[in-house]
């Protein structure tokens, strides 16, 4: 069973930046489309960015121009660079296959944007 472990979250002021990381227990990033999801309290989990096996990227409108998804297939790593963070970006962030999370969900990493 593939395990996904997210890290890199934290507390940041509005306008700040964070870089999230996701490591997989097996090499899947060159095979599957992978995405970053987030879930805020009381909300459903939403896909905010994904990257295809060939490296094409796509973003939800609310994060376009601020977030950048990337990956390192050799290291089994997926990244999300988040700039110009807003309070509404506050959520637990997860990685999984896209557009639907088919793998077991990791514990996620908490991102809190607050002054």
C-alpha positions in Angstrom: 0.0 0.0 0.0 1.4 3.4 -1.0 2.0 5.7 1.9 1.9 9.5 1.5 3.5 11.8 4.0 3.0 15.6 3.9 5.1 18.2 5.6 6.0 21.8 5.6 2.9 23.5 7.0 2.9 26.1 9.7 1.7 29.4 10.9 2.4 32.3 8.5 1.3 35.9 8.3 -0.8 37.1 5.3 1.5 37.7 2.3 4.0 35.1 3.5 5.2 31.9 1.8 5.4 28.2 2.6 6.7 25.2 0.7 4.8 22.0 1.3 6.4 18.6 0.5 4.9 15.1 0.0 6.9 11.9 -0.1 5.5 8.7 -1.4 6.7 5.2 -0.3 7.0 4.1 -3.9 7.7 5.8 -7.2 4.3 6.9 -8.5 4.7 10.4 -9.6 5.9 9.5 -13.1 2.8 7.3 -13.5 -0.1 9.1 -11.9 -1.4 12.7 -12.1 -0.8 14.0 -8.6 -2.5 16.8 -6.8 -2.6 18.9 -3.7 -5.9 19.1 -1.9 -7.0 21.1 1.1 -9.7 21.0 3.6 -10.8 23.9 5.8 -13.0 23.3 8.9 -16.6 22.8 7.8 -15.7 22.5 4.1 -15.2 19.6 1.8 -11.8 18.6 0.6 -10.9 20.4 -2.6 -8.3 19.9 -5.3 -6.2 23.1 -5.6 -3.4 22.0 -8.0 -2.3 19.0 -9.9 0.6 17.9 -12.1 0.4 15.2 -14.8 2.9 12.5 -15.3 4.5 14.5 -18.1 4.7 17.6 -15.9 1.7 19.7 -17.1 0.1 21.7 -14.3 -3.3 23.0 -13.5 -4.6 25.2 -10.7 -7.9 26.2 -9.2 -8.7 29.9 -9.9 -8.3 31.0 -6.3 -4.6 30.0 -6.2 -3.5 30.8 -9.8 -0.4 33.0 -9.8 0.3 32.3 -6.2 0.9 28.5 -5.9 3.2 26.4 -7.9 3.1 22.6 -8.0 6.2 20.6 -8.9 7.7 17.2 -8.4 10.9 15.2 -8.4 10.2 11.8 -9.8 13.6 10.4 -8.8 13.1 11.4 -5.1 9.4 10.5 -5.0 8.7 14.0 -3.9 5.8 16.4 -4.7 5.9 20.1 -3.7 3.6 23.0 -3.4 5.2 26.4 -3.3 2.7 28.8 -1.8 3.3 32.6 -2.0 1.2 35.6 -1.2 -0.8 33.5 1.3 -4.2 34.7 2.4 -6.3 33.8 5.5 -8.6 31.9 3.3 -5.8 29.5 2.4 -5.9 28.2 6.0 -6.6 24.5 5.8 -5.1 21.0 6.2 -3.2 20.2 2.9 -3.0 16.7 1.5 -1.4 15.1 -1.5 -3.0 12.3 -3.5 -3.7 11.2 -7.1 -5.8 13.6 -9.1 -8.5 14.5 -10.0 -9.7 12.0 -7.3 -7.7 10.8 -4.4 -7.4 7.0 -5.0 -4.7 6.3 -2.5 -5.0 6.2 1.3 -4.9 9.7 2.6 -1.9 10.8 4.7 -2.2 12.9 7.9 -1.9 16.1 6.0 -0.1 19.3 7.0 -1.8 22.2 8.7 -1.4 25.7 7.1 -2.6 28.6 9.1 -2.5 32.1 7.7 -3.1 34.7 10.3 -1.7 37.9 11.7 
